[in-house]
């Protein structure tokens, strides 16, 4: 199994509930096809570098997961079909990227714990 990272941008006209529903849909597609979700992160509403479909901002979502290569085709097909998705990008992570992501998450967790104390 390889590790992948998919980032997608949802249209800004969605309510919080609609946005969460869209994210849940893509998570369900991944898990139903045998993927194991390692990490997910909601980056919030961000300004786009250039307008896409006459929109200048969007909701960014990152999902990191372990899956077989055939799952990528399935999830990307669903992302293309969904009109709520403005753009998406899937990247296969090598061992260095996986180690970097784990280190980054560990540091963020330690900072959060230190802040709580």
Secondary structure, 3 states (H helix, E strand, C coil): CEEEEEEEEEECCCCHHHHHHHHHHHHHHHHHCCCEEEEEEEEEEEEEEEEECCEEEEEEEEEEEEECHHHHHHHHHHHHHCCCEEEEEEEEECHHHHHHHHHHHHHHHHHHHHHHC
